[in-house]
Amino acid sequence: MSRTGKRKKIQTKKYLLGIIILLVVGITAVVGLGMWKQRNLKKKTENTVYTHTDKKKTSGTVTYEGKDYEYNDHLSNFLFMGIDKREIVETTKGQANAGQADAIFLISWDRVEHKMSMVSIPRDTMTEIEVFDQNGDSLGKTKDHINLAYAYGDGKNVSCDLMKQAVSNLLYGLPIQGYCSINMDGIPILVESVGGITVTIPNDSLAERNPEWTKGANVGLTAENVEEFVRYRNTEKGQSAIERLERQIAFLEAYGKKAEELYGGNSSLVIQLYEKLNDYMVTNIGTDQFVKILKDFSTDTDRETWSIPGEGVSEAEFDEYHINDQELYKMIIQHFYREVE
């Protein structure tokens, strides 16, 4: 199938959304976990160096490097997206107003151990996404940039569902119990709600914009300057989205520390933030679970952050991120499965 999710090539520097707030949603519902637990992970490529179990799907186990593992059903996984609605996206369905998911994170919450981990997914990750014709009828799946999956929806729940399917497929069918997308206008509200944050700049990708924003510098972010920090990238430079992703992760870590100080023991403040963001986000999560997620996030100071393994490739027209299937499978076993005793 030919490429269907076309984006206009921008010749000048521009701003793109690059933030996702992982503190705004969460659910404890585990309906579907038991069903998914009975599914075996399937390797995407034929050249595999590890084996899978030949047991029936009802066994709920997979075999990796000679050992049996079962899915950790204490986990609930949530997809968080930052949406750019300013860049026009051309798709066969013509949903130009839907926008793209330019920041993509998966949060895994251990409801028993009260631990959190965060997986960052590059926007240019090449994977299977579902595409549609002008009538909204599915044309099946094709390999394309994962962030374009959002553009084939309605800019609301349908778009979120399409992204959830694409991410789950990328992660070998991992169950995702909830989602939240937040658009660019919600970014200043996040920072304003905590009175600003201090972040350590992870790279020099902003030095051309501000000579004080160099690698290793500690800078204060406010409602006035946070958008530039989390959204800017130089599209004339290959793989600039990867550098921006590093800044987004630094922002989230700094925001989490500040949120711990303010929200850790005050659920009413969490509810106020949720209500302020309501006009800028699409989610299938309720306020009660929002409070629970934020509580565990703010108290888990040892939370783990990791990225989808792979490498950036600069093509003639668009940047691409090619995943390392073997390493990704290994990390999924490590983070989402437990060895069978």
N, C-alpha and C positions, 0 to 999 in steps of 0.2 A: 504494500500500500504506500502511495506517495505521501510525502510530508503534508499534513493538513493544518497544523497549528502555526501559521506564519505570523511573525512579528516584524514590524517595520524596523529597518536598520537605522539607528540614530547616529548621525555623524558628529554631533556635538555632545559635550558633557551635559548630563542631566541628573535630576534627582529621581530616585526610585524608592519606593517604600521598602524598608528592611527591618521592620520590628514586629515582634510578636510578644504578646504579654502572656506569660505562662501562669499568671496568678489569677486569671479571671474565670476559669472554668474547672470543673471536675465532677465526676460522679462515682459513686461506689457500686452502682448496679453492676452485677457480673452476669446478667442474663446473656447467654451466648458464649461465655467463657467455657462452660462445661462442654458445649457442643464443639467449640473450636479445639479444645484440648484433645479431642479424639481425632484430630486431623494431623497427618504427618507433614513435616516440612518437606518441600520438594526443591531440588536443586535446579536452578535456572539454566545452567550450562551443562553440556555433555561431558566436558573435560573435567571430571571431578576427581579429587584426591581423597574424598571421604565417602563413606557408605551410609545408606539409610536403611532403616529397618524394613523387613518384609512382613512385619506383623500386620494384622488387620487394623484398620483405622480406629476401631473401637478400643485398641490397647492404650491409646493416649501417650505413646512413647515414640522417641526417635533414637536412632543409633548414630553416634558420632565418635569416630576414632576408636571403635570397639567398645564403647560404653553406652548404656541406655540412659536417656534423659526424659523427664516429663515436664510439661509446661507448669510454671509457677502460677497457680490460680489465685494467689494472694494479690496479683497485680491488676491494676486498672490502667489502661493506656489512653491518653488524650492527645488529640492533634490540635496544634495551635498555628495560626496563619496570620501573617501581616499582609494586607492587601493593597496593591497599587492600582488605583482606578484612574490615574491620569494618563497612563500610557495606553494608546489605542491598540487593541489586539484584533487581528484579523483571523477569523476562523470560518469554517464552512457553515457554521450555524449563525455566524454574524453577531455573536454576543459581545460586541465591542465595549459595552458598558459594564460588563461583569468584572473586569480587571484581572489581575494575575496574583497568584500567591507567591510573593517575592521573599517572604521569610517563612520557613517551614520548620517546626520543631515538634518532636513527639516527647511527651512527658509520661514517664512510667511511675506509678504510685503504688508502693507496697502498703496495703491497708493494715497489715498485721504488724510489720516492723516499723511503720511510719517513716519509710525511707523514700527518697525521690531520686530519679535519674533523668537526664535530659539528652535526647539525641537530636543533633542538628543535621538537616538535610539540605544540601546545596540546591538552589533554585533551578540550576541547569542540569540536574541529574537526569540522565537518559533512561527512561523506563517505559513500560506499557501504560498508556492512558486510553480512556474510551473517548471516541469522537462521534460527532453527530452531523446529520445533514441539516439543510435549511428548515426542514419541517420538525426538527427535534428528534428524528428517528436515529437510533444508534447505527453507526457504520462499523461497529466492532472496535477492536483495539489496534493501536499502532504505536510504534516506539517514538517518543518525542520528549521534550523537556517537561519535567513533572509539574512545573508551575503553571503550564498551560491547561492542565486538567480543569482548573477553576474557571477558566474563560468559557468553557463549553456549557456552563450552567447559567443560573439566573442571577448571580451575584449575591445569593443568599443561601438558603439551606441546600438547594440542589447543587450549587457549586461546592459547598462544603462536603456534601456526600460524595461527589466525584473525586475530590481530593483525598477523602478518607479511603476510598477504594484504591486509588493509585498508590498511596503510601502503604496500605496494607499489602497490596500485591508486591511492592518493592521489598517489603520485609517478610516475604514468604508467607503471607496470609495471617500475619499477626493481628489479633483482634484489637479494635479501637472502639472504646466505649463512648467517647464524647468528642466534641470538636468546638472550636471557637475561632472566628476570624475577626480581626479588628482592623479598621481602615486608618489611614494616615492621620486623620483629624483627632484620633484618640490618643496619639503619642504624647502631646503636651500635657494632656489631662493626667496621664500616668505619672509624669515627673512632678507636676504641680501638686499632686495628691500627697507626695512624700516630702515636699519642700525642697526639691532638687537632690541630686546625687553626685558623688565623686567617683570617677571611673579612671582606671589606668589604661591608656591607649595601647593596644596590642601591636600596632604596625604604623608605618609611615604613609598610609594611603590618604590621609587628610592633610599632610604637610603642605601640599600645594594650595589648599583652601585657607589654612590657618597655620602660620609658621610655629605657633605655640603648641599645635596638636601633633606632636611627634611621638614616636614609639617610646614608651616608658613614662611619659609625662602623666601626672595626675591632674585632671581637669574637672571643673564643676559643670554639670549639665543642668540647664534650666528649661522651662517651658519655651523659652525663646530660641535656644540653640540646639536642642536635642534632635530636632528633625534632621539637621545637617549631619550630625554625628551618626545616626543610625540609617539614614537613607541615601546619602551621597555615594556615588561611585563614578569613576571615569570610564565611560563606555568605549573610549578609544584605546583603552588598555586591556589586554587579554586577561581573563580570569579576575577582573576587578570585583566580581560578585563574591569570590572566596574571601578576599580581604575585608569586604564589608561584612560578611558573615562573622568573621572574627571580632569585629567591633560590636556586632549585635550580641554575641555571647558575653562579651565583657560588660555590656550594658545590663543584660539580664542578671548577671552575677552581682553587680553593684546594686541593682534595684532590689534584688532579693535580700541583701544585707540591710538595706535601709528599711525595707518592709518589715523585717524581723524586729527592728527597733520600735516601729510604730504600731504594727498590727498584731504582734505576737500575742498580746493579752487583751486585745480590744476588738471583739467581733463586730461591734457597731461601726467602726471605721472601715472594716472590710466591706460591709454592706453598703456604706455610703459610696465607696469607690465603684462597686459593682453597678450601682444606680447611675453614677455619673457616666460610666462607659456604655450604658445600655443603648444609647442612640448611635453608637459607633461600632457596634459589634453584632455578630450573628452567632448564636450559640444554642445548643440544645440542653444546657445545664442550668440548674436552679441555684438560687442564692445559698441555700443551706450547704450544699456541697462545695460551693465556692469558698465558704468559710473554712471547711475542713481541709481543703487542698492547701489554702494559704497558710493555715496553722502548721501543717506538716512541712511545707516548703520552708517556712521561716525558721523552724526549729532544727531542721536537718542541715547542719553546717558542713557535713561531709558528703553532700549530694554529688553524684558523679555526672560528668558531662563528657559525651563522646560524639564523634562525627561519623557519618557514613564513610567507610574507607573507599578510596578511589583516587583518581587523578583528573585534573582539569585539562581539557584539550581545546585548543583554539582552532576552530574551523574557519573556512573562508568567510562565512557570513555570521555565524553565531558561536558563542562559547558553548562547550558541552562538558559535562562531568560524567566520567565513566566509572562505574562502581567496580570494586574488586569483589567478585561474588564469593570467593573462598573466604576472604577475611570477614566479609559481612555475615556469612553463615556462622562462622566461628563466634563472632561477637553476639549474635542473636542467641546462640546456645548459652554463652556465658551470662548474659544479662536477663534472659527471660525463661530459662530452663533450670531445672535442678537434677543432679545426678540421682538415679534410682538406687536406693540402698539395697 
